[in-house]
Amino acid sequence: MSISKIDQAHIWHPLTQHKTSSAPIPIVRAKGALLYAEDGKEYIDGIASWYTAMYGHCHPYIIEQVTAQMQTLDQIVFTGFTHQPATTLAQKVLSILPDNQQKIFFNDNGSTAVEAGIKMALQYHHNKGEKRNTLIAFEDGFHGDTFGAMSVSGLSVYNGPFEDYFLNVQRIPTPKVDNLKKVLHTLQTIIDTHSCAGFVYEPLVQGAAGMQMHDATGLEAILHLCKANDIVTIADEVMTGFGKTGKHFASLHLTTYPDIMCLSKALTAGLVPMSLTTCTQKIYDAFLDDTVSKGFFHAHTYSANPMACAAAIAGIDLLISEDIQHQIKHIKERHTAFAKAIKTHPKVLNARVQGVIFAFELNTKMERYGSLRNQLYTHFMDRGVALRPLGNTIYVLPPYVITDAQLDSIYKAIEDALEVF
């Protein structure tokens, strides 16, 4: 059965309601790194469907594990009950997280993982008898679309209509090699003049900001200063987690680990929604009390859905496998070679690689979602490559199972764009 325009008439698609936007392309199936459209055209999924399907679409092992689970237990409220998929997943994910993470809290998507992390930080201080009402975040960060997550996000293009309703947030620049002293001075001034509860950050790579990358040494110094002032550090690894930066988590590139971590997207391998907010024993203990009012009153209907847990367990099995670890290293090598090959082109600015993430700025002024950017998007789609430029930032974040031939096609489409735009 075809997907007609009438079928689509009642659907409000994200980021496509502008009058100049192209109509959504009907996709009927997907396999590996390929998307198959209703008209028979194939597209290479160069961004793993917003960084979720990292092991490829419809991976047989994941499908097998989830199919077996759905025949045993489909859904059960996770209040007053528990189940084996949840406990198995908790053990597996803790085994690959930084070793200070000790507790797992289940949510249903990336935004709510961050929302829970923010609430944990605020209530942590409340339960200790302190009123701390200020959060710290990076400029140009993005953490989701619920209100707490929007509050700590710095991209007004997404959140402008709601800014009058946000939590109290103070922002600092991301640390670079040449600005760390200034960043730390700004942070210290905020700490001295505000009651700071938590610091929310994307470690090493800011995704929606255009895959902007910052300095690990500088981030380490920021975390040290926060911890010295009992400011809860919250790493938003929704985008960076599960191998994308070359390690299982971006936080593992540092020696100072966060108090709270937020995980989603590739957690369930692109199959079904679920997220986790993890924390240290110290954070958890602040909620452990005979007084019920100190409990964490937060829950989602589909928290710890057994089928989502099964998908996540299978995904971690694949992540730690020799084949996927080899592929992560190989993709990084391919990206690095391509970045070196194009970095002297006059249209290429700041070509950069972190794990399987490759990005650069096209030396052409573009609005984030303007007509010229839309032409660039169409350029890639016409060549069978699904990339979503962020203004003039072109980035690639492919599934780990992508082939060399498919990577070649992506790189060729980018090279063609350099001559057109």
C-alpha positions in Angstrom: 0.0 0.0 0.0 1.4 3.4 -1.0 1.7 6.3 1.4 -0.3 9.1 -0.2 -0.4 12.8 0.4 -3.8 12.3 2.0 -2.3 9.8 4.4 0.2 12.4 5.5 -2.2 15.4 5.6 -2.9 15.0 9.4 0.7 14.5 10.5 2.7 17.4 12.0 6.3 16.4 11.1 9.1 18.0 13.2 11.0 20.8 11.4 9.0 20.4 8.2 6.1 22.7 8.8 7.8 25.7 7.1 6.3 26.5 3.7 9.6 26.1 2.0 10.3 22.6 3.4 10.2 19.6 1.2 7.5 17.0 1.6 8.6 14.0 3.8 9.9 11.0 1.8 8.0 7.8 2.4 10.4 5.1 3.7 9.1 1.5 3.5 11.9 -0.5 4.9 15.5 -0.2 6.1 18.5 -2.6 6.4 22.0 -2.0 7.6 23.0 1.5 6.6 20.3 1.8 3.9 16.9 3.3 3.8 14.5 2.2 1.0 11.9 4.7 -0.2 8.5 3.9 -1.6 9.5 4.9 -5.1 12.4 2.4 -5.0 15.2 4.9 -4.4 17.8 4.0 -1.8 19.4 6.4 0.7 22.6 5.8 2.8 21.7 6.7 6.4 24.8 9.0 7.0 23.5 10.0 10.5 22.2 6.7 11.8 18.7 8.2 12.0 19.8 10.9 14.5 22.5 8.7 16.1 20.2 5.9 17.1 20.6 2.9 14.7 24.3 2.6 15.3 24.4 -1.1 14.7 22.4 -0.7 11.5 18.7 -0.9 10.8 16.9 -4.2 11.6 20.0 -5.9 12.9 19.1 -9.6 13.0 20.5 -10.2 16.5 18.6 -7.3 18.0 15.4 -8.4 16.2 15.8 -11.9 17.5 16.3 -10.9 21.1 13.4 -8.5 21.1 11.1 -11.0 19.4 11.8 -13.6 22.0 11.2 -11.0 24.8 7.8 -9.9 23.4 6.5 -13.4 23.5 7.2 -13.6 27.2 6.6 -10.2 28.8 5.6 -7.1 26.8 4.9 -4.3 29.3 4.6 -4.0 33.1 4.4 -1.0 35.3 7.9 -0.5 36.9 6.4 0.7 40.2 6.0 -2.2 42.7 7.3 -4.7 40.1 10.6 -5.5 38.5 11.7 -8.0 35.8 14.8 -9.8 34.5 15.4 -7.7 31.4 15.7 -4.5 33.6 18.1 -6.1 36.1 20.2 -7.7 33.3 20.4 -4.3 31.5 21.4 -2.5 34.7 24.3 -4.9 35.2 25.4 -4.7 31.6 25.3 -0.9 31.3 27.1 -0.4 34.7 29.9 -2.7 33.4 30.7 -0.2 30.6 30.0 3.1 32.4 32.6 5.1 34.4 33.1 3.1 37.6 31.6 5.8 39.9 28.1 5.2 38.4 26.2 2.9 40.8 22.5 3.4 40.3 20.2 3.2 37.2 16.9 5.2 36.8 14.7 4.3 33.8 13.1 7.0 31.6 11.5 7.0 28.2 13.6 9.3 26.0 16.7 11.6 25.9 14.8 14.8 27.1 13.3 13.0 30.1 16.7 11.5 31.0 18.0 15.0 31.3 14.9 16.2 33.0 15.3 13.5 35.6 19.0 14.4 36.0 18.1 18.1 36.6 15.5 17.2 39.2 17.9 14.8 40.9 20.5 17.7 41.2 18.0 20.2 42.6 16.4 17.7 45.0 19.9 16.5 46.1 20.5 19.9 47.6 17.0 20.2 48.9 17.2 16.9 50.7 20.4 18.2 52.4 18.6 21.3 53.6 20.1 23.6 51.0 18.2 25.8 48.6 20.2 25.9 45.4 18.2 27.2 42.4 20.8 27.9 39.7 22.0 25.6 37.0 25.1 26.0 34.9 25.3 25.0 31.2 27.5 25.6 28.1 26.6 28.2 25.6 25.0 26.7 22.5 24.3 23.4 24.2 21.2 21.3 23.4 19.6 18.9 25.9 16.1 18.2 24.7 12.6 19.6 24.4 11.0 19.3 27.8 11.1 22.4 30.0 14.1 21.6 32.2 16.1 20.3 29.2 15.1 23.4 27.2 16.2 25.6 30.1 19.7 24.4 30.0 19.9 24.4 26.2 21.4 27.5 24.7 20.0 27.4 21.1 17.3 30.0 20.9 16.4 28.9 17.4 14.6 25.9 19.0 13.6 27.4 22.4 12.9 31.1 21.8 9.2 31.1 22.4 9.6 29.5 25.9 12.6 31.4 27.3 10.5 33.5 29.7 9.4 30.3 31.5 12.8 28.6 32.0 14.6 27.6 35.2 17.4 29.9 36.3 20.5 29.1 34.2 23.9 30.7 33.9 26.0 29.9 30.8 29.8 29.5 30.2 31.7 29.1 27.0 33.0 25.7 26.0 36.7 25.3 26.9 39.2 25.7 24.1 43.0 25.6 24.3 43.2 29.4 24.3 40.3 30.4 26.6 40.4 28.1 29.6 41.5 30.8 32.1 38.6 33.1 31.0 36.1 30.2 31.2 37.2 29.3 34.7 37.1 32.9 35.8 33.5 33.2 34.5 32.5 29.9 36.2 34.0 31.0 39.5 32.1 34.3 39.3 28.9 32.4 38.8 29.6 30.2 41.7 30.4 33.2 43.9 27.2 35.1 43.0 24.6 32.3 42.6 23.4 29.3 44.5 24.5 26.7 42.0 22.9 23.2 42.1 24.2 21.5 39.0 26.3 21.8 35.8 24.7 20.2 32.7 27.0 19.5 29.7 27.6 17.6 26.6 31.0 16.0 27.0 33.5 16.8 24.2 31.0 17.2 21.4 27.9 19.5 21.2 25.7 17.8 18.7 22.9 20.2 17.8 25.4 23.1 17.9 26.9 21.6 14.8 29.2 18.9 16.2 31.3 21.5 17.9 34.1 19.9 19.8 35.8 21.2 22.9 39.0 20.5 24.9 39.0 17.6 27.3 41.7 19.2 29.6 39.5 22.3 29.9 36.4 20.2 30.7 38.4 18.3 33.3 39.2 21.7 35.0 35.6 22.8 34.9 34.4 19.5 36.5 37.1 19.8 39.3 35.8 23.3 40.1 32.2 22.2 40.2 33.0 19.2 42.4 35.0 21.4 44.8 31.8 23.4 45.3 29.4 20.4 45.6 27.8 21.3 42.3 26.3 18.2 40.8 27.8 17.4 37.4 25.4 16.0 34.8 26.8 14.6 31.6 24.3 14.5 28.8 25.6 11.5 26.7 22.4 11.0 24.8 24.2 11.8 21.6 27.8 10.9 22.5 27.2 7.6 24.3 27.7 4.0 23.1 30.9 4.3 21.1 30.5 7.4 19.0 33.5 9.3 20.4 35.8 6.2 20.1 35.2 5.1 23.7 32.0 3.6 25.1 31.2 7.1 26.6 32.7 10.5 26.0 33.2 10.8 29.8 35.7 8.0 29.6 38.1 10.3 27.8 38.5 12.1 31.1 39.7 11.1 34.5 37.0 13.1 36.4 33.7 11.5 36.0 30.2 13.0 36.3 27.9 12.6 39.2 24.9 11.9 36.9 24.8 10.6 33.3 21.9 10.8 30.8 21.7 8.0 28.1 19.3 7.3 25.3 19.3 7.2 21.4 21.8 4.4 20.6 20.9 2.8 24.0 18.1 0.8 22.3 19.8 0.6 18.9 17.2 2.7 17.2 14.5 0.1 17.8 12.2 1.5 20.5 12.3 4.5 22.9 13.9 4.3 26.3 16.5 6.2 28.3 18.5 5.9 31.5 19.7 8.4 34.1 22.5 7.0 36.1 24.1 8.4 39.2 26.7 7.8 42.0 26.0 6.2 45.3 26.4 9.7 46.9 23.6 11.1 44.9 21.4 8.1 45.5 22.0 8.2 49.3 20.6 11.8 49.5 17.2 10.3 48.6 17.4 7.3 50.9 15.4 8.2 54.0 12.5 7.1 56.2 10.8 10.4 55.3 8.8 9.7 52.1 9.1 13.4 51.0 12.8 12.9 50.3 12.0 10.2 47.7 12.4 10.8 44.0 8.8 11.2 42.8 9.3 10.8 39.1 8.2 8.0 36.8 7.1 7.2 33.2 4.5 4.7 32.2 6.9 2.9 29.8 10.0 3.1 32.1 12.0 -0.1 31.8 9.7 -1.6 29.1 10.9 -5.2 28.8 11.2 -5.1 25.0 13.2 -1.9 25.2 15.5 -3.5 27.8 16.0 -6.5 25.5 17.0 -4.2 22.6 19.4 -2.4 24.9 21.0 -5.6 26.2 21.5 -6.8 22.6 22.9 -3.5 21.6 25.5 -3.6 24.3 26.4 -7.1 23.3 27.1 -5.8 19.8 28.9 -2.7 21.1 31.5 -4.6 23.0 32.0 -7.2 20.3 35.3 -7.4 18.4 33.6 -6.7 15.1 31.9 -3.4 16.1 35.0 -2.2 18.0 37.0 -2.8 14.8 34.5 -0.9 12.8 34.5 2.1 15.1 38.3 2.3 14.7 38.0 1.8 10.9 35.4 4.6 10.5 37.6 7.0 12.5 40.5 6.2 10.3 38.4 6.8 7.1 37.1 10.0 8.5 40.6 11.2 9.5 41.9 10.5 6.0 39.0 12.3 4.3 39.4 15.3 6.6 43.1 15.5 5.7 42.2 15.2 2.0 39.8 18.1 2.0 41.1 20.4 4.7 43.0 22.7 2.3 40.0 23.2 0.1 38.9 26.9 0.2 35.3 26.0 1.1 36.3 23.8 4.1 36.6 25.3 7.5 37.6 23.4 10.7 37.5 19.8 9.5 37.4 17.7 12.7 37.0 14.1 13.8 36.0 12.5 17.1 35.5 8.8 16.9 32.9 8.1 14.2 31.9 11.8 14.1 33.2 13.9 11.2 32.2 17.5 10.7 33.3 20.8 9.0 31.9 24.2 8.2 31.2 25.1 4.5 32.7 28.5 3.8 29.3 29.8 2.7 26.9 31.7 4.9 23.7 29.8 5.5 20.8 30.1 7.9 20.3 27.0 10.0 17.1 26.1 8.2 17.1 28.6 5.3 16.6 28.0 1.6 20.4 27.6 0.8 20.7 25.0 3.6 17.6 23.2 2.2 19.3 23.2 -1.2 22.4 21.6 0.3 20.1 19.0 2.0 18.5 18.3 -1.4 21.9 18.0 -3.0 22.7 15.1 -0.7 19.4 13.4 -1.0 19.5 13.6 -4.8 22.7 11.6 -4.6 21.2 9.0 -2.3 22.9 10.2 0.8 20.8 11.1 3.9 22.7 13.9 5.7 21.1 16.8 7.6 23.4 19.9 7.5 23.0 22.2 10.5 23.2 25.5 8.6 26.6 25.4 6.9 27.9 22.6 9.1 28.1 19.3 7.3 28.6 16.3 9.5 28.6 12.5 9.1 27.8 10.1 12.0 27.2 6.7 10.3 26.1 3.3 11.6 29.0 1.2 12.7 28.1 -1.4 10.0 28.5 1.0 7.1 30.6 -0.3 4.2 33.6 1.3 2.6 31.7 1.7 -0.6 28.9 3.5 1.3 31.4 5.8 3.0 32.9 6.5 -0.4 29.5 7.6 -1.7 29.0 10.0 1.3 32.5 11.5 0.8 31.9 11.9 -3.0 28.6 13.7 -2.3 30.4 16.0 0.1 33.2 16.7 -2.5 30.5 17.5 -5.1 28.9 19.9 -2.6 32.2 21.8 -2.3 32.1 22.6 -6.0 28.4 23.6 -6.0 27.9 25.7 -2.9 
